[in-house]
Structure formats: structure tokens, C-alpha cells
Amino acid sequence: MRVMVADTWPGIPAAAAVAEAWQEAVERPWGLLRVDPSPSEAQLKVLWQQIAAWEGERDPLLVVPGTLADPIGPGQTWADLAAAWGFKVLLTLPQEAALSQGAAFAALLHQAKTHCLGWVLLESASGSSLEEPPLVWQLQAQLGIPVLGRKTAAGQISWRAEMWDLLSATLSSSLWAPLA
């Protein structure tokens, strides 16, 4: 499985922490990849070669520096690259702007034909609580993309157990199989 982790809001870099937590939660032989915010064509070629070299040995986990909507070339965004290279996307989403920001990124994902695994809600310092916010279910119902986890203002990331069950039950077994 190829996974790309990206933020949806500039200035709130949480993708790296989410990628690390994902590595711990999903036990697979991950190969963590980091790239420049504006990679050159040569850098993208080297990145693709690294991914190809790991085939069957490691699953690439690509951390995007910036947002999924950031341009990486003329008329191309990270979302386009994710679709072209077969990456499934895990996105961070600030809780206070979740519905509007989520709708914008859901449209981007749809336009680019990119598969989204789900959201990780980023709680604000004032919005932290132990209770699950209704927003979790609103995002799923309105945008069709599940909330897989939450990151507290203190940096703790927790994954929703029922979402892991849903992912394993609804996604094809090829998602969890080694790259072919």
C-alpha cells in the first residue's frame, strides 16, 4: 500500500507527526519518504526510482511538505501525483474549519481522482475534549470521507478503533497486500 500524508491548512504542519503515528498503528514495513515543497522533475524521478526499488519489500509512506493542493509543476498538484502514482491519501484537517476546508479538499480529491483513506482532525487548544465531536460524523455523512483519528493540541494522536474496522472490512484486500 502506498500512502501519502498531507496537510490541508498552510501554517499548521502536522503531516510528519501523523505519518509517524500511522507507522506505529499500521504494522507494515514502511519506507518513510520526505520531499522538497517544490520538487524538480529530477527529484520526482529519484523519488519514483526509490519507490520502485522498494516494491515488495517496503511500502512507501510519503510526507508532503505543505498541502495536497500545492503545485508541483505546471497544472499539477500533490493530489494529481497521488492519483498518478497510486497513493492513497491521509489528510490532516483543522477542527475549527473542518466542514469548509474538508469540502474544498474533497472536491480536489474528486477532481484528481485520488483515493482518500480519511481525515485526522487537528484539535485547537480551546477545543480539546475526551468526547468525540459531532463533526466526526458530519464529515463522514457530508463528504463521504471518514475521520480516522484526532490530534490534540498537546500533540497526542489517537486513532478511532471503529474506523480501522471499517477500513479493513470495506476496502479490498489488495489495499493491505504487498505491492504487486
Beta strands, then each sheet from edge to edge (+ up, - down):
strand 1: 3-7
strand 2: 30-34
strand 3: 59-67
strand 4: 71-73
strand 5: 76-77
strand 6: 88-94
strand 7: 116-122
strand 8: 147-151
strand 9: 157-159
sheet 1: 2+ 3+ 1+ 6+ 7+ 8+ 9-
sheet 2: 4+ 5-
end
